[in-house]
Amino acid sequence: MFRLNNTIVKQGGKQIQSRLYSSHYKHLSARKQSFIPQSGVYPVGFRASGVSANIKKNKNKDIALVISNLPCSGAAVFTTNKFQAAPVLVSKETLAENDNRLYGVVTNSGCANAVTGAQGIVDAKRMRSIVDELVKYPVSALTMSTGVIGQNLPMDKIEAGIRDAYSHLSAEHENGWMSAAEAFMTTDTFPKLRSGEFELQGSKFRLAGIAKGAGMIHPNMATLLGFMVTDAYVKPELLQKALKYAVDRSFNSISIDGDMSTNDTISALANGASKVRIETEGDDYEAFKGHLTAFAAELAQLVVRDGEGATKFVTLHIKGAESFESAKQAASHIATSMLVKSALYGQDANWGRICASLGHSGIDLDPSRVSVTFVPTDGSERLKLMIKGEPEKVDEERASEILKMEDLQIEVDLGLGESETKFWTCDLSHEYVSINADYRS
C-alpha cells in the first residue's frame, strides 16, 4: 500500500523514500514530488513506453503503449456521457468482437478525438489496427484518447508515434512505465503511476496502473483515463465484475469540478504470467477484488491530489447510511457543492453549507440524527461541529488550524444505518478558473 500524505511510499511490501524523478518536476512542491515513484515492481510479461509525436504544442510525450507478451483477459468501464468519444465506442466494439480478450492499450494525449463524427471512428480504428499490425496477435488492443474536444487526430503524427512507441517498449520503470505515465498527461502536473506485489494462493502476483486527470473530473462509471494490469489470471467475466466493484469505490468516488468527460475509460488486463489463477468466485476472488479495489483507490486519490488549482485533498466519510448507494449519493452531492469547495479554499469552517448540500442531495434523512465532524489527518483531536442535529460551540481558532492543513477528513454520520463510503474531492481555487479559461490557447 501507499502512504500518500508524505514522502514515504510502500511498494511491494518495501518502503521507498520518494525522490525527485526528473528535472521536469523541480518546480513542483515537495508534497507533489513525493507522489512520483522512483522504482516499481511490475507485472511479468508486460512492457510499456511513452514518446512524443508532436501532437502537443509543448512537445511533451503524447503516445503511450502498454503491451502484454501473452493474450489477456480484458475488462473496461466507460463514460455514461451521451457524447461518447470515438475511442470509447471503438473500445466497446473491440471487447465485444474479441470476447473480452486483449493484449494491450494504446493511448494518445493532446487530442480527445471526441465529437469528431464518422472520421473520429475511422481514426480510432486506425490507431487500433496500427498496433495490431505490429503485434500480430489474434486479439486486439483498446484505444484511449484525451485532450481537446472537437478536433480530429493528426493521423500522420499518430501513426509515426505509435511505431516509435512500439520500438521503445520496455519492462523497466523509467524507460517503460514512467514514460508511458508521462505520455498520458494533459493538465496533470505529475505522472500518476503505481505498482505493487501481493500474495495469494501461496504465490506472488503483481499489479501496475496508470491514470491521468486533473480537471473535468466527476464520476458516473469511470472518471478520466486509466488502466490496471496484472500477471494473475482472472477469468474475463470475473475481471469485469471485480473492476466494476473496484471502480465504484475508487474512480467513481472522486470529484474535482463536477464535470464528466466524453472519454472516461478505466480498463484492466490480466495475462496469467504468474501462478495465481482466479477462475471461480470464492475466497481467492474476494481477496483479489480487495487488492484491486485498494489499488484503484490509490490511483484515484492521486487524481484528486493533482486537481486543477487544488490546495486541499478532502476525504468525505459518510457513515450511518441506510445503503452504500445513498451514502455515495450524499457524498457526491457534497463534493460538488461550489459553496462547500469555496469555503474549504477560504479556510472557512462554514459547516452549514455541508448540511445545506446534504439536505437537497435527494436521499432520505432525519436532520435530528445527523452529525458533522472535522477529522484532522495528523492524529490530533477531532472537532465536532454538529451532533445529532444540534450545533456545537465551535472553536473557530481550532477550526482554522485544521482547515490550513493540506489533507482534511470531513465525517458525516447520518444516524440511519450501518452502511458507509468514502469519497475524495478538493477545494475550488482562483487558479482553477485561470487554467480552464484558456485551456485551448
Protein Blocks (a to p, Z undefined) as FASTA:
>chain_A
ZZfkbcbdceehiacddddfbfklmmpcfklmmmpcfbdcddehiacddddehlamnlpa
fbdcdddfbdcdddddddfbfblcfklmmmmmmmmmnoopafbdcddehiaogakljmlm
mmmmmmmmmmmmmnopabdcddddedjehiacdfklmmmmmmmmmmmgcfbfklmmmmmm
mmmpckbcbdcdddddddeehiacddddddedjehpacehiecjdddddfbdcdfklmmm
mmmmmmmmmmmmccfklpacfkbccddddehlambdcfbgcjklmmmmmmmmmmmmmmmm
mmmmmgghiabdcddddehiabfklmmmmmmmmmmmmklmmmmmnopacfklmmmmmmmn
opacdfklpccddddfklpacddfbgghiacdddfklmmmmmmpmbdcddddehlambdc
ddddddddfklmmmmmmmmZZ
